[in-house]
């Protein structure tokens, strides 16, 4: 059994025993590996966000919350290959890239059989030219989008002009390999698109941002025809948010 399959099997073993804890010794015997290997695997699961926990003392051991873990996922080989390609596109400069990596680890741990083999084989044949990543900027943008708060940023436009802005994030636009933050700019009092690799500094605030409709902010801009990717359809909300018009340049 390779390590990816063992990580998945470890979670399933703990799920089956939940809420009772299982000792490292018992897990090592079950998978015919050393206790050190099991300890390392359990640590990896913790680092990737799987809700495993240890209870010290007599009668203790490792356990997992079954309501907070992935159930068995049965992908076709084509679906597994599609995931490999999609995750490869989430390079270090893309929003939520770090979360994409941990998600990939969780998905990989849940796959077995031909689908897992197909994803691993294709992943070994994908390479990318890394782009400069501004981790501080990316993290600030992610936080502002997630918490719906005002973001303060320093931006260099296409003409090389530098400006400081306070913006209210509305969403993200991807086009021709570039990522843009679409936001209501308080300085310009209009919708604007900020290319992420041109944001030289960014800092989240605790001030709550007003809600803005992404489509309205894109109206009358070069990205007016932007549509939501069909692959994200199962994730998109059907709720409507209050709208405010603006243009994006």
C-alpha positions as CSV (number, residue, x, y, z in Angstrom):
1,X,0.0,0.0,0.0
2,X,1.5,3.4,-1.0
3,X,1.4,6.3,1.4
4,X,-1.5,8.1,-0.3
5,X,-3.7,5.0,0.0
6,X,-2.6,4.5,3.6
7,X,-3.5,8.0,4.6
8,X,-7.0,7.5,3.2
9,X,-7.2,4.1,4.9
10,X,-6.1,5.6,8.2
11,X,-8.9,8.1,8.1
12,X,-11.4,5.4,7.3
13,X,-10.1,3.2,10.1
14,X,-10.6,6.1,12.5
15,X,-14.0,6.9,11.1
16,X,-15.1,3.3,11.6
17,X,-14.0,3.3,15.2
18,X,-15.3,6.7,16.1
19,X,-15.9,8.0,18.6
20,X,-13.6,5.5,20.3
21,X,-9.9,6.3,20.0
22,X,-7.4,3.9,18.4
23,X,-3.9,3.5,19.6
24,X,-0.8,4.0,17.4
25,X,0.3,0.4,18.1
26,X,-3.1,-0.9,16.8
27,X,-2.9,1.2,13.7
28,X,0.7,0.1,13.0
29,X,-0.3,-3.5,13.3
30,X,-3.3,-3.0,11.1
31,X,-1.3,-1.5,8.3
32,X,1.9,-3.5,8.9
33,X,4.1,-0.5,9.3
34,X,6.1,1.0,12.2
35,X,4.6,3.1,14.9
36,X,6.9,5.9,13.7
37,X,5.4,5.7,10.3
38,X,1.9,5.9,11.7
39,X,2.8,8.9,13.9
40,X,4.2,10.7,10.8
41,X,1.1,9.9,8.8
42,X,-1.2,11.1,11.5
43,X,0.8,14.4,11.8
44,X,0.4,14.8,8.0
45,X,-3.3,14.4,8.3
46,X,-3.5,17.0,11.0
47,X,-1.4,19.5,8.9
48,X,-3.7,19.1,6.0
49,X,-6.8,19.9,8.0
50,X,-8.2,16.4,8.7
51,X,-9.8,16.7,12.2
52,X,-7.8,13.9,13.8
53,X,-6.9,14.4,17.5
54,X,-5.1,12.5,20.2
55,X,-6.2,11.7,23.7
56,X,-3.3,11.1,26.1
57,X,-3.3,8.7,29.0
58,X,-4.7,5.2,29.7
59,X,-7.5,4.3,27.3
60,X,-6.5,7.1,25.0
61,X,-5.3,7.1,21.4
62,X,-6.2,8.8,18.1
63,X,-9.7,9.6,16.9
64,X,-11.5,11.6,14.1
65,X,-14.8,13.5,13.9
66,X,-16.7,11.5,11.2
67,X,-18.9,14.5,10.4
68,X,-15.8,16.6,9.5
69,X,-14.1,14.2,7.1
70,X,-14.4,13.3,3.4
71,X,-16.5,10.2,2.7
72,X,-15.3,7.8,0.1
73,X,-15.1,9.6,-3.3
74,X,-15.5,7.6,-6.4
75,X,-14.0,9.4,-9.4
76,X,-13.7,8.2,-12.9
77,X,-10.2,8.3,-14.4
78,X,-11.3,11.2,-16.5
79,X,-12.6,13.2,-13.5
80,X,-9.4,12.5,-11.6
81,X,-7.3,13.7,-14.5
82,X,-9.4,16.9,-14.7
83,X,-8.8,17.6,-11.1
84,X,-5.1,17.2,-11.6
85,X,-5.1,19.7,-14.4
86,X,-7.3,22.2,-12.5
87,X,-5.1,22.0,-9.4
88,X,-2.0,22.5,-11.5
89,X,-3.5,25.8,-12.8
90,X,-3.7,27.1,-9.2
91,X,-0.1,28.3,-9.2
92,X,1.6,30.1,-6.3
93,X,0.4,33.5,-7.5
94,X,-3.3,32.5,-7.7
95,X,-5.8,33.4,-5.0
96,X,-6.2,30.7,-2.4
97,X,-3.2,28.7,-3.8
98,X,-2.2,27.5,-0.4
99,X,-5.7,26.2,0.3
100,X,-5.7,24.5,-3.1
101,X,-2.6,22.6,-2.1
102,X,-4.2,21.3,1.1
103,X,-7.4,20.5,-0.8
104,X,-5.4,18.5,-3.3
105,X,-3.8,16.5,-0.5
106,X,-7.3,15.7,1.0
107,X,-8.7,14.7,-2.4
108,X,-5.6,12.5,-3.2
109,X,-6.0,10.8,0.2
110,X,-9.6,10.0,-0.6
111,X,-9.0,8.4,-4.0
112,X,-8.1,4.8,-4.6
113,X,-7.8,2.4,-7.5
114,X,-7.6,3.5,-11.2
115,X,-8.7,7.1,-10.6
116,X,-5.8,7.6,-8.1
117,X,-3.3,6.0,-10.5
118,X,-4.5,8.2,-13.4
119,X,-4.3,11.4,-11.4
120,X,-0.8,10.5,-10.1
121,X,0.4,9.6,-13.6
122,X,-0.9,12.8,-15.2
123,X,0.4,15.0,-12.3
124,X,3.9,13.6,-12.9
125,X,3.7,14.9,-16.5
126,X,2.6,18.5,-15.8
127,X,5.1,21.3,-15.3
128,X,4.7,25.1,-15.0
129,X,6.8,28.2,-15.2
130,X,6.5,29.8,-11.8
131,X,5.4,33.4,-11.6
132,X,6.5,35.9,-8.9
133,X,4.3,35.4,-5.9
134,X,3.5,38.1,-3.4
135,X,2.3,36.0,-0.5
136,X,1.5,39.0,1.7
137,X,-0.7,40.6,-1.0
138,X,-2.4,37.4,-1.9
139,X,-3.2,36.6,1.8
140,X,-4.6,40.1,2.3
141,X,-6.8,39.8,-0.7
142,X,-8.1,36.4,0.3
143,X,-8.9,37.7,3.8
144,X,-10.8,40.7,2.6
145,X,-12.8,38.6,0.2
146,X,-13.6,36.0,2.8
147,X,-14.5,38.4,5.6
148,X,-16.2,41.0,3.3
149,X,-14.0,43.8,4.7
150,X,-12.3,46.9,3.2
151,X,-8.9,46.4,1.7
152,X,-6.2,49.0,1.6
153,X,-3.7,48.6,-1.3
154,X,-1.0,50.2,-3.3
155,X,-1.4,49.7,-7.0
156,X,0.7,50.3,-10.1
157,X,-1.4,50.7,-13.3
158,X,-0.5,49.9,-16.9
159,X,1.1,53.3,-17.3
160,X,3.3,52.9,-14.3
161,X,1.3,55.3,-12.1
162,X,1.3,54.4,-8.4
163,X,-1.7,55.1,-6.2
164,X,-3.0,54.1,-2.8
165,X,-6.6,52.9,-2.6
166,X,-9.3,51.8,-0.2
167,X,-11.5,49.3,-2.0
168,X,-14.5,47.1,-1.2
169,X,-13.9,43.7,-2.8
170,X,-16.7,42.1,-4.9
171,X,-15.0,39.1,-6.5
172,X,-12.3,37.8,-8.8
173,X,-11.9,37.8,-12.5
174,X,-9.5,35.4,-14.4
175,X,-8.6,36.2,-18.0
176,X,-5.7,35.1,-20.2
177,X,-3.8,33.6,-17.3
178,X,-4.1,36.8,-15.1
179,X,-6.1,37.3,-11.9
180,X,-7.9,40.5,-11.1
181,X,-9.6,41.7,-7.9
182,X,-12.9,43.4,-8.9
183,X,-13.9,45.9,-6.3
184,X,-15.6,49.2,-5.6
185,X,-12.9,51.8,-5.4
186,X,-13.6,54.5,-2.8
187,X,-11.1,56.8,-4.3
188,X,-12.6,56.7,-7.9
189,X,-16.1,56.1,-6.6
190,X,-16.6,53.4,-9.3
191,X,-15.9,49.7,-9.9
192,X,-12.3,48.9,-10.8
193,X,-10.3,45.8,-11.7
194,X,-6.9,45.4,-10.0
195,X,-4.5,43.0,-11.5
196,X,-3.1,41.0,-8.6
197,X,0.5,41.1,-9.8
198,X,0.3,44.9,-10.0
199,X,-0.8,45.2,-6.3
200,X,2.5,46.0,-4.6
201,X,1.2,46.2,-1.1
202,X,-2.1,45.3,0.6
203,X,-3.5,45.3,4.1
204,X,-6.9,44.1,5.3
205,X,-8.9,46.2,7.7
206,X,-11.6,45.4,10.2
207,X,-14.1,47.7,8.5
208,X,-17.1,45.9,7.0
209,X,-17.4,46.5,3.2
210,X,-20.7,47.3,1.5
211,X,-22.0,44.4,-0.7
212,X,-21.6,44.9,-4.5
213,X,-22.9,42.9,-7.4
214,X,-19.9,41.6,-9.5
215,X,-21.8,41.8,-12.8
216,X,-22.8,45.4,-12.2
217,X,-19.2,46.4,-11.4
218,X,-18.0,44.8,-14.7
219,X,-20.7,46.5,-16.8
220,X,-19.3,49.0,-19.4
221,X,-15.8,47.5,-18.9
222,X,-13.7,45.3,-21.2
223,X,-14.9,42.4,-19.0
224,X,-18.6,43.0,-19.4
225,X,-19.1,39.6,-21.0
226,X,-17.4,37.7,-18.2
227,X,-19.4,34.6,-17.1
228,X,-19.1,32.3,-14.2
229,X,-17.2,29.1,-15.1
230,X,-19.6,26.3,-15.6
231,X,-17.4,24.0,-13.5
232,X,-18.2,26.2,-10.5
233,X,-22.0,25.9,-11.0
234,X,-22.5,23.4,-8.2
235,X,-20.8,25.8,-5.8
236,X,-22.4,29.1,-6.7
237,X,-25.1,30.7,-4.5
238,X,-28.5,31.5,-5.9
239,X,-28.9,34.4,-3.5
240,X,-29.0,38.0,-4.9
241,X,-27.0,40.8,-3.3
242,X,-27.7,44.5,-3.4
243,X,-26.3,46.1,-6.6
244,X,-24.3,49.2,-7.3
245,X,-23.2,50.2,-10.8
246,X,-19.7,51.0,-11.9
247,X,-17.1,50.5,-14.6
248,X,-13.9,48.6,-14.6
249,X,-10.8,49.5,-16.5
